[in-house]
Amino acid sequence: MAVTKEQVESTLNSKLNPSHLDVSDTSGGCGASYCVEIVSEQFEGKRLLERHRMVNTALAEEMKQIHALSITKALTPQQWALQNPPPPNPQSPPAAA
Amino acid sequence: MAALNLSSSLHSPSSLRRFPNFHPSRSTPTISFYSLPKPSIPFPSTSLVQKTALISRRLNVVVSAVKNLSETELVPVSSENEFPSDSGVYAIYNDSDDLQFIGITRNLAASVLTHKKSVPELCFSVKVGVVEEPDKTALTEAWKSWMQEHIAASGKVPPGNEPGNTTWVKKAAPRKKPDLRLTPGSHVQLTVPLEDLIDRLVKENKVVAFIKGSRSAPLCGFSQRVVGILESQGVEYESVDVLDEEYNYGLRETLKKYSNWPTFPQVFVNGDLLGGCDILTSMHENGELAGLFKQ
């Protein structure tokens, strides 16, 4: 039985409470291979290895059926904000010139 | 028939000794001077004589196809002069007509061009000799005969043929370190648990990569990427092939438990698991890896 993208998302949402989550199915439809981008407060102060472990642990059940899980990003909200500066708000006055 | 003036070169053993691959007894086309009634006559030692004589007789035919070095015309390397694209032997001269290098090739024209491009300052003119029926032995013999002739005439090995001179040979990729083996072989009963061996290995080496396949030819795309990242960082690292059932038997299962990490490759830094391919890729992209290895 394959794991659906929705299952992966809901599990990660409930266990890691991410502020940003992007799960994409890289298996070509069979549901055995996923790529995950995840941003969560819970990663604060943790090394990348520990963050990956957290994701793997959260998905322990699903992993039994997932053949390959690639975690391309596991960031804290702060890091995420640095990498993805919010689009400039057209309503706000321009910064002092 | 090329008269190979070997007798004089045989009288200058000091110059011959400087050339490590040079076996006068094996390559001696001189034998033909004696028209071989009994091949053992010209040779003081007896053990190799029979064989040597046979080889030399056969090779004489081949060697005679190439002109002597001194009889070969010296041709400037320029766009007007086209060289044959055949196999053969060639000698490269600098602008003072000093011999720089003698080489053999499967394509004279291509080799001359390559040398001209890579060392234009030393590659001024060239002599080429096409070798008919160019098997490896015939080429080698042609090369030896030119080398011998030059050594006999000048008492010197061409500078480019001196051991350690890499001017004319394509710089081979730096030799890769061998992969580490955890055990002496699957037939040997270990006296220490494999886990302890892993533990010692990762603690004694700054960076250790457990990969599928060898570092020179990784067998999985993720291992390949990890090796590529480590090499691009220019970091010294050890590698262990987890697929090597002979010397690393049982490593995959034991290592998974040791590191509590389910997949390979696994990279350890200072005794701690750094991560697999995803983690290394992320850290490589954001620069953390470079910072880590600088310490």
Interface residues (C-beta under 8 A of the other chain):
Chain A: L48 L49 H52 R53 N56 M63 S70 I71 T72 K73 A74
Chain B: N260 W261 P262 L273 L274 G275 G276 D278 I279 T281 S282 M283 E288
